[in-house]
Amino acid sequence: MSGAAVQTEATIVGAEIAGGHDGTAEMVVSIQYENGVVGSVTLDADTGFSIMKACGAADLAALIGRPWREISKGL
């Protein structure tokens, strides 16, 4: 039998730094949900750094592939 593996939970598929509406840096996290839809969550810089620290992520790339549930517990 062939086919892609079924995704059983929302997973981070991207993360980047973007300029917020007030000029401050924000972290934008792209999440792929179980149904294949990709959405984004915007976090303020302090929250983004706190999440990275809690996950032991040295850079944004280290967040990719992690379950969103793991990250969202830090919010």
C-alpha positions in Angstrom: 0.0 0.0 0.0 1.4 3.4 -0.9 0.6 7.0 0.2 1.7 9.7 2.6 1.7 9.1 6.3 -1.4 10.4 8.0 -0.7 13.4 10.2 -2.2 12.9 13.6 -1.6 16.4 15.1 -0.9 19.9 14.2 2.8 20.4 13.4 5.0 23.5 12.9 6.1 23.7 9.3 7.7 27.1 9.3 8.7 30.1 11.5 10.0 33.5 10.7 10.5 37.0 12.2 8.2 39.7 10.8 7.6 43.4 11.5 4.6 44.0 13.7 2.1 46.8 13.0 3.8 48.9 15.7 7.3 48.3 14.2 8.4 45.7 16.8 9.5 42.2 15.8 7.1 39.3 15.9 7.4 35.6 15.4 5.1 34.1 12.8 4.7 30.3 13.2 3.1 28.3 10.3 1.2 25.3 11.4 -0.1 22.4 9.3 -3.2 20.9 10.8 -4.3 17.3 10.6 -6.5 18.0 7.6 -3.6 19.5 5.6 -4.5 23.1 6.0 -1.7 25.5 6.9 -2.4 28.5 9.1 -0.3 31.0 11.0 0.0 32.3 14.5 1.7 35.6 15.3 3.5 35.9 18.6 5.1 38.9 20.2 8.9 38.8 20.6 8.9 38.0 24.3 6.5 35.1 23.9 8.5 33.8 20.9 11.8 33.9 22.8 10.2 32.2 25.8 8.9 29.4 23.6 12.2 28.9 21.9 14.0 28.7 25.3 11.4 26.3 26.7 11.9 24.0 23.6 15.7 24.3 23.7 15.6 25.8 20.2 18.7 27.8 19.3 17.0 29.1 16.1 13.7 29.2 14.3 14.5 26.2 12.2 14.7 24.1 15.4 10.9 24.6 15.8 10.0 23.0 12.5 8.6 19.5 12.9 7.6 20.0 16.5 4.0 19.4 17.5 2.0 22.7 17.9 0.6 21.3 21.1 4.1 21.2 22.6 4.6 24.8 21.7 1.2 26.1 22.6 1.6 24.8 26.2 4.1 27.7 26.7 1.6 30.3 25.7 
